[in-house]
Amino acid sequence: MQEPTITNDLIAAHGLKPDEYQRILDIIGRPPTFTELGIFSAMWNEHCSYKSSKKWLRSLPTTGPRVICGPGENAGVVDIGEGPDGKKMAIVFKMESHNHPSYIEPYQGAATGVGGILRDVFTMGARPVAAMNALSFGVPSHPKTRSLVSGVVAGVGGYGNCFGVPTVAGEVRFHAAYNGNCLVNAFAAGLADADSIFYSAASGVGMPVVYLGAKTGRDGVGGATMASAEFDDTIEEKRPTVQVGDPFTEKRLMEACLELMATGAVIAIQDMGAAGLTSSATEMGAKGNLGVRLDLEKVPLREPNMTAYEMMLSESQERMLMVLRPELEAQAKAVFDKWDLDFAIVGETIAEDRFLVLLNGETKADLPLKALAGNAPEYDRPWLPTPPAEPFTESLDIDPMEGLRALITSPNYAAKQWVYEQYDTQVMADTVRVPGLGAGVIRVHGTDKMLAFTSDVTPRYVKANPFEGGKQAVAEAYRNLVAVGARPLAATDNLNFGNPEKPQIMGQLVGAIEGIGAACTALDMPIVSGNVSLYNETDGVAILPTPTIGAVGLIDNPDQRIAGTPNAGDYAMLIGTTAGHLGQSAILAEMFGREEGDAPPVDLAAERAHGDFLLDNHTLFTAATDLSDGGLALAAFEMAESAGIGLTLDSDDPAFLFGEDQARYLVSCTFDAAEALLSAAARAGVPVATVGRFGGDTVQIGGTSTPMATLSNLYRTSFAAALQ
């Protein structure tokens, strides 16, 4: 089969700019073959190389006393103390996007996003124990939204449920800015012995490079390059670049990999994710300062007559690449034979700095490996700071009860059980707090420890003020963990933005990263893994800047956990200061369709002080929640509704009820505990005030009263109704 001639159109179709192609010519001293062009395209796109964000990502805090492995591997690794056998345990976690594939093919796009993030975790030697997802869609009235929501949720549930990992938390939002680009951010976490973590750096010359798992097909060819481009009216033509997942094969692959790791046969391991065989082989070689030779005729195929280009760029799922100890080859093959998975030696490590790709003895690619893996363009793109927003100073003349109704009937804030009831939240039998109640919590099996998980960002804040919005995303994640009694450990970020070649979009990215870094430093939540998803635009219209923060916290023993719901007769106590910030608030957006004003300022010292105060005094509360979107009114309603009781709030001031000031929590206490809490707050210098009572069967705000049953029905049915 004759290879295509390299033309300017072909170069552009591979996502390469003229100067980038010239860099390729300078590196190899000749025009590339078609396969080599595909390899460079795969390795140098935004999705794999982070060429627009590297400069700024380096500014993030990535180390700490508990961090075992930060960014650069398949997932981050954090120490959580001793396990049941006395060995040190680690939590391994990461969040990644599968945005473009999910818009093109919702079910498979979302499913393979879940599959990919699970592989990132068990590639490190960890057994997955929890999953989350953060989903952003266009407005419900948009013609694509219903099918996208249905397909994405079914894909997330279908893959995770079949694989057997509980989905314990997440978020779902709707906004017109996502009409042309939905966001599907998938998170997974797993447990491992801290001294048994597996990395991707190859070592040793002449070591066998082994292909493991499912067979290679043409699905997903060019997927990473597609994920690094804007959408336009040719979107349907991109459908073949979406991968197809098989969770049952992935489950067998995990079991086989973990079994093989226990034998000592594994030198290095890498998931075949974005850019497939190309990225996995080159990354293993580059990290180990070695070259790699691949013999593609040995790659297990499920489609006939595949070319070298197709094999190198295929993103078929459920595949791994390993470097194995040759003396244990037979033992390793027996493990994969038992699990009915392919095991094929497809190459070896070599001393020369070469990435040599052969097919039936014919050289298809011969490239300097270090230059390929490490010489991707790195841009210091021009950026413009987001102009300061005008403060929102209006008073809202609204009936508070109508304001509450507007929030709880919005698909953004209505109960999401339609979504999470499609997920298996209890598989593995260690889930102690299910989605819908803030951070998810699981037991660490065989110990007294628990782990808490949350995913947070408020995109309209980030658009108005990227720096404060970035800080707020971290601060809200911090508060969600603290509110269940967890000490925050570390975070992963998923930075979703538009086209970085536009200075105003690049400015959003820069500002958000700076805000995230400031908050992670102040709150001792280092970023240990993450993902950048750019070019989330359709016909030049960008999404809201959406830097999702996934965070993990540790509860050392059950006594530290803040569990339960308010009891009738409890006092509603507000920790923190309320100035009534209504700029970019949920009430302004939902009641008036207005997104105006600045994001709320985030006082990181107050966040830390109030979080520490909550953890230090957790025995005084029956329940706790952080205050975020919707302010006090929505938080208090959700607490009361979850307990099936009523609520009285003393104020009828809309700014006090719906303001979104930060560093605040709402807790429920008995009378005696409330007195003790006020005394403790006075000693600590933390503002605490009584704002109402829990109990009865109505919601009373000021002088207005509505049966809780009426409001609860609206809250529980509005999400599904909006998507019918």
Disulfide bonds with the S-S distance in Angstrom:
none
